[in-house]
Each structure stands twice: as structure tokens, then as C-alpha cells.
Amino acid sequence: MSVIYLLITISIVVAIAFLVAFIKAVKSGQYDDDYTPSVRMLFDDEIVKENPNKIIQTEKQKSI
């Protein structure tokens, strides 16, 4: 029975540690920017699509 009390105590301590870490992350502003990552994903695709076309065009021009 004493093992259960020990496990409950350890789990409460771990839960409090995670809560403190979460509150610290929120107060430091880690979760403030939630719009830019979604927009960045859209712009990354366009950049990747443009670069291979330019490489293919330059290779075609070299072979001609």
C-alpha cells in the first residue's frame, strides 16, 4: 500500500513540474505566433517549385 502512496506522490510532482514548464513557456511567448507557420508552409512550396524550373531551363540552354 505504501508503494501506491509513493507513486501518487511522484506523479503529482511530475504533473506540477510539467504545469510549471508550460506556464513558463506561455509567459515567455513561445506560443504567441500561430499564424506565420501556416503561411510559411504555403510560401515554401512556391519557392521549391520555382527553383527546379530555373535549373531545368539553365540545363536546357547549356545543351543547346
C-alpha positions in Angstrom: 0.0 0.0 0.0 2.9 2.4 0.6 4.0 1.9 -3.0 0.7 3.4 -4.2 1.3 6.5 -2.0 4.8 6.8 -3.4 3.6 6.5 -7.0 0.8 9.0 -6.4 3.2 11.5 -4.9 5.7 11.1 -7.7 3.0 11.5 -10.3 1.7 14.7 -8.7 5.3 16.1 -8.5 5.8 15.3 -12.2 2.4 16.9 -13.2 3.3 20.0 -11.2 6.7 20.2 -13.0 5.0 20.0 -16.4 2.5 22.6 -15.4 5.3 25.0 -14.3 7.2 24.3 -17.5 4.0 25.0 -19.6 3.3 28.3 -17.7 6.9 29.4 -18.2 6.7 28.7 -21.9 3.4 30.6 -22.2 4.7 33.6 -20.3 7.9 33.7 -22.4 5.9 34.0 -25.6 6.6 30.7 -27.1 3.0 30.1 -28.3 2.3 33.7 -29.5 2.9 33.3 -33.2 0.3 30.8 -34.5 -0.3 32.4 -37.9 3.2 32.6 -39.5 3.9 28.8 -39.6 0.8 28.1 -41.6 1.6 30.9 -44.1 5.3 29.8 -44.3 4.2 26.4 -45.4 2.4 27.9 -48.4 5.4 30.0 -49.4 7.9 27.2 -49.1 6.0 25.2 -51.8 6.2 28.1 -54.2 10.0 28.5 -53.6 10.6 24.8 -54.2 8.6 24.8 -57.4 10.4 27.9 -58.8 14.0 26.6 -58.2 13.8 23.3 -60.1 12.3 25.0 -63.2 15.1 27.5 -63.3 17.7 24.7 -63.0 16.0 22.8 -65.8 15.9 25.9 -68.0 19.5 26.6 -67.5 20.5 23.0 -68.3 18.4 23.1 -71.5 20.1 26.3 -72.5 23.6 24.8 -71.9 22.8 21.8 -74.1 21.5 23.9 -77.0 
